[in-house]
Every structure is written in structure tokens, then in C-alpha cells.
Amino acid sequence: MQANIKFNTKGIMPDLTQIICSYCDSFLLIHGDNLISIAVYGSAVNQNFIPGVSDINIVMVFKNITMESLQMSLKPIKEGKKKKISAPLFLSLDYIKNSLDSFPIEFLEIIENHKTIYGKEIFGSLKVPHANLRQQCEHQIKSQLVRMRQIYLEHGPAKQIIKPLIQRSFNGLIPVFRNIIRLYREPIPESHREIIIKMNTLNLFDGHVFLDLIQDKRNIDKVKWKEFEFIFKEFIIQLETLSHNIDQLKIQEPRQ
């Protein structure tokens, strides 16, 4: 039995619509009226999606989230992982209202890169305070630095550890880079490549190592394993440079 809901998939890559609709349909069957909004966000709604590489990211907004809600969702989430759908974000309206200032990067990423496919448009009208944005950017950069150093010390230059570590770290830093550009009151490019170039232009770091990683991810110019230890070293150096530059940045809350 299907929920037979008509989803608004305009703006989502055509190759993904059937996968996403079938997935979301299963959650509506489980949760019914408790599920008030579903939005796709991230690369699936912009030019950065790479078939077979990128994950599909979905956020679901509920009236109430209970342990039972989580338990009932385990099966469709497990099935979705086989199709590169990440476990969806489960949020409640109260949580969103009370957390905008605590997680500005996460909410700004959803607000600016989302498509509501079912129910109420929740994210389009949200206003995120910028007071904590610089602090969160700084925290994430420094946390990545500590984590990468620690893993290297634990495992050394092991291919099966270092290569995915660099790739995951880079993917996680793209939203941070985007919001650092925001702090400089500069237009935010859409493509990852242009984001790195903009950061380079702002003299925040030397972005060549990050551009190499983008080329590798898109299978345009694969990085050879013997180069990865050099890339790891350069990655660390550029994050240290960025951390120093963000320390010096003073911002004012933008006018809403």
C-alpha cells in the first residue's frame, strides 16, 4: 500500500525524483499527520551533485519526535542507505525555533539549499542570527585540525585511513567555507570549485590542494596514492592558515 502523495519535485535532479518520492512515501505511511514537512537539501538541489558519489540529504519536520518515531523509521532508513540516502534529519518545530542561534551553519545550509517537496514550507522564512556564526566556523575548523592530527598519530600514513579521512574532512568543510564567505559579506558561489577560488581570492588560504580534491572527486584528474601524504600535509597547513585568519576576523550582525 502506498500513501499516494503528490510530491513537488520541481528543482530536484530528474534521476533522483523516483528514489526520493518512494523513500518519503514510506515515511508518510508510518508517521501520517505527525510528519508536517519534508525537504531535500544539499547537492541534490544544486549543481554539485555527483551521481554515485554524492549522498541525498533530507530533513523531516515533525509535530512530535518520540523514541517510537525513531524505532518505526529504522527499516526505511536502512533501505535508503542502499540508494545513498543519508539518514534524514528529524526536527520538531520547537527544536528549530530554539536552535537557530546554536547551529547557524547547519540551518543556513538548509535554508539556502533546499526544496520542500511535501507539506509546509518551514525553512524559507527562517532568519538565522549571525552572532555565533564566526565562532561556529572557527570551532569546526579547529576541531577538524585536532581530529586529523590525532587520527594520523594513531594510524600513520595508512592508505585505508588517510584517504577517506581527507575526503570526509573536505566534504564537511565546504559548508564552513561557504559561511566564512558570508561573514565577509561577499556573494556566495554555488559550485564547490568557485567557493574555493573565492576563499583564495579573499587571501584566507592557498586553495590549490582543495581544488585537487574536487578534481579527484569528480574523476577529472585522480590523485595518486603516493601524493596523498603530501596532500594531507598541505591540507593541515591550509587549515592552520585559515584558522589564524578567522581568529582575526571581526564581524557585525547583518541587518535583517
Phi, psi and omega in degrees: 000138181246155178287339178056042177271139175269115181267146177270096186257011177299129181098353177260143181307128184306324182293345184258347190298315182295319179299313183292316182296316179298318180297310183293328177302321181293327178287325177293325176297322182283315192257341177056227185291347178291338179265110190256345180200142174228130177227141171267137180221168179089209189293340180294345179245015175213187189282358185270359181288133178241110181304134180083349181241310183285146173272156173264126183249132184227141174240134180240132181251126184246156169293313179219143177241117180242171175300324178296321177302317181293315182299318182292341185267354187298317184296308179296329178294318178299317179294322181294329180298330178294339181251019178063034170262116178295153175306127186293154170286126173259116180232151172252162179299320179296319180298315180301311182302321187265003187237002184300323182278343181275329183230062184297321181298310183299316182288322177296323178297319179290313183303317187269350181222063181218161174221115178284120183255348180208139172078206186288146172279103184269317194273338185297332184256003182287143175243121184260122176297140183263001186301324183260005187293313179299318181297319180291320176301313180299316181300316183291322178296312183291326177295320177297319179301311181297316183295316182294319178297317182296315180295322177297318180294326181285324190243344185070195184279053180280125185305315186290347179257309189291317183299307178295331177298313178299315182296315179294318181298317180296315178302320181288339182273342181304313176300325178294314178302317181300319183280337171294319176300321177300319180297333178274006180058036179254152175300139182264116178295159180273317185281149179299321180299315181290330175297315179296318180298320179295318177298321178296317180297326179281004179060035179273333174191175171267112190273008186299321181295324180288325176295323176299321180292325176295316178300319180295315182298325182269008180059028179274317179211092186293138177279129178284149184301323183297343179270349189290328178292322174297318180297319178301313179300314181293323177303312180298316181299315183289326175293323176297317178298315180296317179302316179298316182292324178290327176303326184274351187281129175244131184233161172242149178297125180292154175290136180270000000 
